[in-house]
Amino acid sequence: MTKQLSDTPPLIVIVGVTASGKSALAMDLARRYNGEIICADSRTIYQGMDIGTAKPSIQDRVSVSHHLLDVVKPDEFFSAAEFKRLANQAIADISARGKLPIMVGGSGLYIDGVIFDFAFLPPVSSVERQELEAMTVEQLQQKLIAMGVGLPENHQNPRHLIRKIETNGAVPVKKSMRENTLIIGLDIERDIVKERITRRVEQMIKDGFVGEVEGLCESYDNNAPGMLAPGYKAFRRYCNGEINIEQAKTEFIRADFQLARRQRTWFKRNQNINWIKKASEAGAMVKYFLQQK
């Protein structure tokens, strides 16, 4: 028997590239429609990585409840499968309290894992993972080539390479989209995104990003999953005296703009996303969606 829409609690999903204004839109909708926010971001899950991940401010978190921030330490592994489990728990909890769950982020696999009910591949042993984590990017790439497995889209990311090796190139099984779900995508011009990324990096430095990186470097080594985030890698090099601050800023900006391109490519594949040019267009869309339910 087919499940009715009324059996599935409503879910609003806000997607878009980095610096597109997703978080501000989610905050606005949460205040207007009695919502709580689920953060779908592979960087903000890490504790202590606040400034460089553009994590929601304390004021925002006091104003509107946020879920799935600060889930693990920077040296702990966190998978999309684990995100799916925790996100579904949060959706059920928020809905049970009569509030509207709003999932927002730019991590496409995290989001698709929830809305398409991905059947993720099982984890591997910690011993095997440690062996792979000790290898360089070039060694991981060569291992994949020797296996006859194609490189992942982001073939410079050790985590993506390792997971590809562990699964022998297999991919998660995607099911039909979750019922009672509205997906809104912010489609912002590339030049505007790059300008916002540049301004954001400058503001991060003013807010104490260098000190944050220095503190993390004292506690975690270079191979900690969280420390592999591009901005932290660039400014770790600055803190070590390898490059100057202008070079570090340039690397951070370039990496985030490249991330934006990958995010745009990922989300454009999903025909269920309702794309808007301005955040102000979302309110009427959400209101109509909720009235139909």
LUMLUM-905108 format. One record per residue (C-alpha): residue number from 1; residue in three letters; y, z, x. Coordinates in nm, 4 decimals. Each point is the difference from the previous one (the first is absolute). Layout:
REM LUMLUM-905108
[NUM; "ALA"; [Y; Z; X]]
...
END
This chain:
REM LUMLUM-905108
[1; "MET"; [0.0000; 0.0000; 0.0000]]
[2; "THR"; [0.3423; -0.0946; 0.1383]]
[3; "LYS"; [0.2296; 0.2911; 0.0829]]
[4; "GLN"; [0.3158; 0.0075; -0.2139]]
[5; "LEU"; [0.3419; 0.0107; 0.1602]]
[6; "SER"; [0.0631; 0.3420; -0.1562]]
[7; "ASP"; [-0.2878; 0.1445; 0.2045]]
[8; "THR"; [0.1793; -0.0807; 0.3246]]
[9; "PRO"; [0.3217; 0.1921; 0.0745]]
[10; "PRO"; [0.3024; -0.2222; 0.0702]]
[11; "LEU"; [0.0881; -0.0653; 0.3623]]
[12; "ILE"; [0.3156; -0.1567; 0.1426]]
[13; "VAL"; [-0.0321; -0.1584; 0.3442]]
[14; "ILE"; [0.3038; -0.0963; 0.2116]]
[15; "VAL"; [-0.0656; -0.2306; 0.2962]]
[16; "GLY"; [0.2016; -0.1979; 0.2498]]
[17; "VAL"; [0.0688; -0.0355; 0.3692]]
[18; "THR"; [0.1349; 0.2779; 0.2178]]
[19; "ALA"; [0.3693; 0.0810; -0.0649]]
[20; "SER"; [-0.0018; -0.1859; -0.3327]]
[21; "GLY"; [0.1154; 0.3031; -0.2004]]
[22; "LYS"; [-0.3369; 0.0980; -0.1505]]
[23; "SER"; [0.0440; 0.3734; 0.0452]]
[24; "ALA"; [0.3452; 0.0071; -0.1602]]
[25; "LEU"; [-0.1325; -0.1977; -0.2972]]
[26; "ALA"; [-0.2979; 0.2336; -0.0363]]
[27; "MET"; [0.2319; 0.3022; 0.0033]]
[28; "ASP"; [0.2190; -0.1538; -0.2695]]
[29; "LEU"; [-0.2969; -0.0819; -0.2235]]
[30; "ALA"; [-0.1567; 0.3432; 0.0548]]
[31; "ARG"; [0.3187; 0.1729; -0.1137]]
[32; "ARG"; [0.0385; -0.2276; -0.3034]]
[33; "TYR"; [-0.3605; 0.0082; -0.1182]]
[34; "ASN"; [-0.1193; 0.3499; 0.0973]]
[35; "GLY"; [-0.2049; -0.1296; 0.2909]]
[36; "GLU"; [-0.1492; 0.1179; 0.3260]]
[37; "ILE"; [-0.0364; -0.2165; 0.3095]]
[38; "ILE"; [-0.3152; -0.0881; 0.1944]]
[39; "CYS"; [0.0911; -0.1308; 0.3466]]
[40; "ALA"; [-0.2176; -0.2941; 0.1083]]
[41; "ASP"; [0.1078; -0.0219; 0.3626]]
[42; "SER"; [-0.2262; 0.0021; 0.3049]]
[43; "ARG"; [0.2736; 0.1678; 0.2066]]
[44; "THR"; [0.1353; 0.2766; -0.2248]]
[45; "ILE"; [-0.3494; 0.1516; -0.0291]]
[46; "TYR"; [0.0543; 0.1525; 0.3464]]
[47; "GLN"; [0.1407; 0.3483; 0.0421]]
[48; "GLY"; [0.3019; 0.0372; 0.2266]]
[49; "MET"; [0.0825; -0.3704; -0.0123]]
[50; "ASP"; [0.2982; 0.0264; -0.2315]]
[51; "ILE"; [0.3023; -0.1839; 0.1360]]
[52; "GLY"; [-0.1760; -0.3057; 0.1432]]
[53; "THR"; [-0.1997; -0.0624; -0.3170]]
[54; "ALA"; [0.3027; 0.0258; -0.2317]]
[55; "LYS"; [-0.1797; 0.2769; -0.1867]]
[56; "PRO"; [0.1677; 0.1166; -0.3252]]
[57; "SER"; [0.2587; 0.2697; 0.0593]]
[58; "ILE"; [-0.0591; 0.3654; -0.0865]]
[59; "GLN"; [0.2598; -0.0390; -0.2763]]
[60; "ASP"; [-0.1904; -0.2891; -0.1545]]
[61; "ARG"; [-0.3269; 0.1927; 0.0178]]
[62; "VAL"; [0.1599; 0.3000; -0.1693]]
[63; "SER"; [0.1489; -0.2242; -0.2700]]
[64; "VAL"; [-0.3222; -0.1972; -0.0651]]
[65; "SER"; [-0.3533; 0.1025; 0.0992]]
[66; "HIS"; [-0.1537; -0.2240; 0.2673]]
[67; "HIS"; [-0.3699; -0.0312; 0.0747]]
[68; "LEU"; [-0.1931; -0.1134; 0.3119]]
[69; "LEU"; [0.2661; 0.0816; 0.2548]]
[70; "ASP"; [-0.0991; 0.1956; 0.3142]]
[71; "VAL"; [-0.3723; -0.0330; -0.0719]]
[72; "VAL"; [-0.1319; 0.0017; 0.3599]]
[73; "LYS"; [0.1126; 0.0706; 0.3552]]
[74; "PRO"; [0.1002; -0.2976; 0.2179]]
[75; "ASP"; [-0.3259; 0.0216; 0.1984]]
[76; "GLU"; [-0.2235; -0.0115; -0.3091]]
[77; "PHE"; [-0.1530; -0.3141; -0.1471]]
[78; "PHE"; [0.0875; -0.0815; -0.3623]]
[79; "SER"; [-0.1572; -0.2894; -0.1887]]
[80; "ALA"; [0.0967; -0.2108; -0.2982]]
[81; "ALA"; [-0.3152; 0.1327; -0.1697]]
[82; "GLU"; [0.1285; 0.3557; 0.0399]]
[83; "PHE"; [0.3389; -0.1066; -0.1339]]
[84; "LYS"; [-0.1672; -0.1504; -0.3058]]
[85; "ARG"; [-0.1863; 0.3247; -0.0703]]
[86; "LEU"; [0.3084; 0.2192; 0.0358]]
[87; "ALA"; [0.2263; -0.2422; -0.1907]]
[88; "ASN"; [-0.2382; -0.0099; -0.2972]]
[89; "GLN"; [-0.0089; 0.3794; -0.0001]]
[90; "ALA"; [0.3807; 0.0063; -0.0012]]
[91; "ILE"; [0.0189; -0.2547; -0.2847]]
[92; "ALA"; [-0.2377; 0.2101; -0.2093]]
[93; "ASP"; [0.1898; 0.3223; 0.0762]]
[94; "ILE"; [0.3444; -0.1461; -0.0743]]
[95; "SER"; [-0.1200; -0.1611; -0.3229]]
[96; "ALA"; [-0.1747; 0.3189; -0.1150]]
[97; "ARG"; [0.3331; 0.1814; 0.0218]]
[98; "GLY"; [0.1656; -0.2580; -0.2241]]
[99; "LYS"; [0.1949; -0.1704; 0.2775]]
[100; "LEU"; [0.0129; -0.3613; 0.1158]]
[101; "PRO"; [-0.1676; -0.0833; 0.3336]]
[102; "ILE"; [0.2059; -0.2414; 0.2107]]
[103; "MET"; [-0.1698; -0.1341; 0.3122]]
[104; "VAL"; [0.2376; -0.1486; 0.2558]]
[105; "GLY"; [-0.0497; -0.1462; 0.3440]]
[106; "GLY"; [-0.0475; -0.2935; 0.2286]]
[107; "SER"; [-0.3567; 0.0596; 0.1162]]
[108; "GLY"; [-0.1774; -0.2780; -0.1863]]
[109; "LEU"; [-0.3564; 0.1154; 0.0626]]
[110; "TYR"; [0.0794; 0.3513; -0.1226]]
[111; "ILE"; [0.1514; -0.1355; -0.3204]]
[112; "ASP"; [-0.2630; -0.2663; -0.0651]]
[113; "GLY"; [-0.2746; 0.2533; 0.0648]]
[114; "VAL"; [0.1240; 0.1949; -0.3017]]
[115; "ILE"; [0.1045; -0.2722; -0.2418]]
[116; "PHE"; [-0.3010; -0.2248; 0.0709]]
[117; "ASP"; [-0.2492; 0.2868; 0.0423]]
[118; "PHE"; [-0.1146; -0.1203; 0.3427]]
[119; "ALA"; [-0.3543; 0.0944; 0.0991]]
[120; "PHE"; [0.0761; 0.0917; 0.3600]]
[121; "LEU"; [-0.2499; -0.0283; 0.2812]]
[122; "PRO"; [-0.1560; 0.3254; 0.1259]]
[123; "PRO"; [0.1447; 0.1820; 0.3030]]
[124; "VAL"; [-0.1680; -0.0094; 0.3407]]
[125; "SER"; [-0.1038; 0.2794; 0.2362]]
[126; "SER"; [0.2667; 0.1892; 0.1902]]
[127; "VAL"; [-0.1755; -0.0811; 0.3295]]
[128; "GLU"; [0.0205; -0.3756; -0.0595]]
[129; "ARG"; [0.3630; 0.0288; -0.1035]]
[130; "GLN"; [0.0898; 0.1961; 0.3138]]
[131; "GLU"; [-0.1573; -0.2699; 0.2161]]
[132; "LEU"; [0.2014; -0.2707; -0.1732]]
[133; "GLU"; [0.3221; 0.2014; 0.0114]]
[134; "ALA"; [-0.0356; 0.0214; 0.3802]]
[135; "MET"; [0.0165; -0.3801; 0.0256]]
[136; "THR"; [0.3186; -0.2038; 0.0468]]
[137; "VAL"; [0.1261; -0.2510; -0.2539]]
[138; "GLU"; [-0.1212; -0.2844; 0.2223]]
[139; "GLN"; [-0.3473; 0.1535; 0.0305]]
[140; "LEU"; [-0.0242; 0.0463; -0.3759]]
[141; "GLN"; [0.1050; -0.3605; -0.0559]]
[142; "GLN"; [-0.2608; -0.1248; 0.2472]]
[143; "LYS"; [-0.2679; 0.2091; -0.1668]]
[144; "LEU"; [0.0794; -0.1590; -0.3368]]
[145; "ILE"; [-0.0084; -0.3473; 0.1513]]
[146; "ALA"; [-0.3374; 0.0753; 0.1600]]
[147; "MET"; [-0.1275; 0.1180; -0.3403]]
[148; "GLY"; [0.1106; -0.3290; -0.1555]]
[149; "VAL"; [0.2380; 0.1840; -0.2310]]
[150; "GLY"; [0.3526; -0.1288; -0.0592]]
[151; "LEU"; [0.2966; 0.2135; 0.1044]]
[152; "PRO"; [0.1858; 0.1897; -0.2734]]
[153; "GLU"; [0.3427; -0.1205; -0.1143]]
[154; "ASN"; [0.1695; 0.2711; 0.2066]]
[155; "HIS"; [-0.2073; -0.0607; 0.3151]]
[156; "GLN"; [0.2200; 0.2237; 0.2177]]
[157; "ASN"; [-0.0724; 0.3118; -0.2044]]
[158; "PRO"; [-0.2904; 0.1977; 0.1565]]
[159; "ARG"; [-0.0848; 0.1675; -0.3311]]
[160; "HIS"; [-0.0436; -0.3353; -0.1750]]
[161; "LEU"; [-0.2087; -0.1342; 0.2878]]
[162; "ILE"; [-0.2218; 0.3087; 0.0059]]
[163; "ARG"; [-0.0652; -0.0113; -0.3732]]
[164; "LYS"; [-0.0875; -0.3691; 0.0235]]
[165; "ILE"; [-0.2556; 0.0790; 0.2705]]
[166; "GLU"; [-0.1416; 0.2951; -0.1904]]
[167; "THR"; [-0.0561; -0.2063; -0.3142]]
[168; "ASN"; [-0.1144; -0.3156; 0.1827]]
[169; "GLY"; [0.2771; -0.1926; -0.1736]]
[170; "ALA"; [-0.0949; 0.1066; -0.3534]]
[171; "VAL"; [0.2811; 0.0624; -0.2501]]
[172; "PRO"; [0.0321; 0.2427; -0.2936]]
[173; "VAL"; [-0.1253; -0.1176; -0.3391]]
[174; "LYS"; [0.2883; -0.0647; -0.2384]]
[175; "LYS"; [-0.0454; 0.0579; -0.3734]]
[176; "SER"; [0.2163; -0.0871; -0.3007]]
[177; "MET"; [0.3461; 0.1533; -0.0175]]
[178; "ARG"; [0.0498; 0.3467; -0.1424]]
[179; "GLU"; [0.0918; 0.0039; -0.3688]]
[180; "ASN"; [0.3297; 0.1396; -0.1278]]
[181; "THR"; [0.1751; -0.0750; 0.3287]]
[182; "LEU"; [0.3411; -0.1570; 0.0581]]
[183; "ILE"; [0.0682; -0.1320; 0.3504]]
[184; "ILE"; [0.3614; -0.0712; 0.0939]]
[185; "GLY"; [0.0896; -0.1713; 0.3258]]
[186; "LEU"; [0.3441; 0.0041; 0.1609]]
[187; "ASP"; [0.0642; -0.3489; 0.1379]]
[188; "ILE"; [0.2847; 0.0440; 0.2475]]
[189; "GLU"; [0.1396; -0.2786; 0.2190]]
[190; "ARG"; [-0.1239; 0.0048; 0.3607]]
[191; "ASP"; [0.3500; 0.0208; 0.1508]]
[192; "ILE"; [0.0794; 0.3029; -0.2137]]
[193; "VAL"; [-0.3274; 0.1675; 0.0984]]
[194; "LYS"; [0.0691; -0.0532; 0.3708]]
[195; "GLU"; [0.3528; 0.1390; -0.0381]]
[196; "ARG"; [-0.1360; 0.3068; -0.1804]]
[197; "ILE"; [-0.2699; 0.0536; 0.2629]]
[198; "THR"; [0.2640; -0.0138; 0.2753]]
[199; "ARG"; [0.2268; 0.2478; -0.1782]]
[200; "ARG"; [-0.2939; 0.2292; -0.0721]]
[201; "VAL"; [-0.1080; 0.0159; 0.3650]]
[202; "GLU"; [0.3573; 0.0834; 0.1039]]
[203; "GLN"; [0.0097; 0.2780; -0.2601]]
[204; "MET"; [-0.3382; 0.1343; 0.1124]]
[205; "ILE"; [0.1362; 0.0408; 0.3519]]
[206; "LYS"; [0.3042; 0.1865; -0.1330]]
[207; "ASP"; [-0.2326; 0.2217; -0.2026]]
[208; "GLY"; [-0.1945; 0.1065; 0.3093]]
[209; "PHE"; [-0.2846; -0.2504; 0.0307]]
[210; "VAL"; [-0.0088; 0.0246; 0.3810]]
[211; "GLY"; [-0.0554; 0.3751; -0.0203]]
[212; "GLU"; [-0.2728; -0.0501; -0.2569]]
[213; "VAL"; [-0.1841; -0.2424; 0.2294]]
[214; "GLU"; [0.0388; 0.2329; 0.2998]]
[215; "GLY"; [-0.1533; 0.2859; -0.1979]]
[216; "LEU"; [-0.2925; -0.2127; -0.1161]]
[217; "CYS"; [-0.0655; -0.1271; 0.3538]]
[218; "GLU"; [-0.0438; 0.3608; 0.1132]]
[219; "SER"; [-0.2753; 0.0559; -0.2576]]
[220; "TYR"; [-0.1763; -0.3357; -0.0344]]
[221; "ASP"; [-0.1174; -0.2682; 0.2410]]
[222; "ASN"; [0.0761; -0.3702; -0.0163]]
[223; "ASN"; [-0.3182; -0.0858; -0.1905]]
[224; "ALA"; [0.0571; 0.2378; -0.2908]]
[225; "PRO"; [-0.0040; -0.2176; -0.3170]]
[226; "GLY"; [0.3440; 0.1118; -0.1087]]
[227; "MET"; [0.1533; -0.0675; 0.3398]]
[228; "LEU"; [-0.1057; -0.3651; -0.0232]]
[229; "ALA"; [0.2712; -0.0661; -0.2607]]
[230; "PRO"; [0.2356; -0.2579; 0.1627]]
[231; "GLY"; [0.3160; 0.2084; -0.0088]]
[232; "TYR"; [-0.1703; 0.2946; 0.1633]]
[233; "LYS"; [-0.1623; -0.2230; 0.2627]]
[234; "ALA"; [0.3371; -0.1497; 0.0912]]
[235; "PHE"; [0.1815; 0.3308; 0.0244]]
[236; "ARG"; [-0.2863; 0.1648; 0.1845]]
[237; "ARG"; [0.0609; -0.2622; 0.2692]]
[238; "TYR"; [0.3697; 0.0919; -0.0050]]
[239; "CYS"; [-0.0809; 0.3707; 0.0319]]
[240; "ASN"; [-0.2262; -0.0820; 0.2961]]
[241; "GLY"; [0.2830; -0.1890; 0.1720]]
[242; "GLU"; [-0.1734; -0.3395; -0.0234]]
[243; "ILE"; [0.2775; -0.1669; -0.2032]]
[244; "ASN"; [0.3551; 0.0835; -0.1009]]
[245; "ILE"; [0.1041; 0.1005; -0.3495]]
[246; "GLU"; [0.1335; -0.3454; -0.0925]]
[247; "GLN"; [-0.3355; -0.1544; 0.0904]]
[248; "ALA"; [-0.1796; 0.2659; -0.2027]]
[249; "LYS"; [0.2203; -0.0715; -0.3013]]
[250; "THR"; [-0.0621; -0.3727; 0.0352]]
[251; "GLU"; [-0.3780; 0.0537; 0.0134]]
[252; "PHE"; [0.0085; 0.2276; -0.3056]]
[253; "ILE"; [0.2103; -0.2446; -0.2035]]
[254; "ARG"; [-0.2133; -0.2977; 0.1001]]
[255; "ALA"; [-0.3238; 0.1838; -0.0856]]
[256; "ASP"; [0.1263; 0.1048; -0.3427]]
[257; "PHE"; [0.1199; -0.3528; -0.0763]]
[258; "GLN"; [-0.3440; -0.1326; 0.0966]]
[259; "LEU"; [-0.1515; 0.2647; -0.2261]]
[260; "ALA"; [0.2216; -0.1242; -0.2834]]
[261; "ARG"; [-0.1362; -0.3532; 0.0454]]
[262; "ARG"; [-0.3587; 0.1241; -0.0171]]
[263; "GLN"; [0.0761; 0.2099; -0.3066]]
[264; "ARG"; [0.1644; -0.2949; -0.1755]]
[265; "THR"; [-0.3048; -0.2177; 0.0698]]
[266; "TRP"; [-0.2378; 0.2672; -0.1318]]
[267; "PHE"; [0.1844; 0.0698; -0.3242]]
[268; "LYS"; [0.0716; -0.3642; -0.0817]]
[269; "ARG"; [-0.3766; -0.0487; -0.0453]]
[270; "ASN"; [-0.0021; 0.2350; -0.3000]]
[271; "GLN"; [0.0849; -0.1991; -0.3123]]
[272; "ASN"; [0.0302; 0.3214; -0.2044]]
[273; "ILE"; [0.3216; 0.1107; 0.1686]]
[274; "ASN"; [0.3190; -0.0344; -0.2053]]
[275; "TRP"; [0.2603; -0.0971; 0.2589]]
[276; "ILE"; [0.3648; 0.0961; -0.0424]]
[277; "LYS"; [0.3065; -0.0716; 0.2134]]
[278; "LYS"; [0.1940; 0.3136; -0.0951]]
[279; "ALA"; [-0.1237; 0.3544; -0.0532]]
[280; "SER"; [0.2098; 0.0186; -0.3172]]
[281; "GLU"; [-0.2415; -0.2436; -0.1679]]
[282; "ALA"; [-0.2864; 0.2495; 0.0163]]
[283; "GLY"; [0.1181; 0.2480; -0.2632]]
[284; "ALA"; [-0.0359; -0.2304; -0.2991]]
[285; "MET"; [-0.3356; -0.1226; 0.1290]]
[286; "VAL"; [-0.1375; 0.3550; 0.0235]]
[287; "LYS"; [0.1427; 0.0971; -0.3378]]
[288; "TYR"; [-0.1674; -0.2986; -0.1697]]
[289; "PHE"; [-0.3302; 0.0697; 0.1799]]
[290; "LEU"; [-0.0073; 0.3630; -0.1117]]
[291; "GLN"; [0.0905; -0.0884; -0.3580]]
[292; "GLN"; [-0.2994; -0.2351; -0.0222]]
[293; "LYS"; [-0.2337; 0.2837; 0.0914]]
END
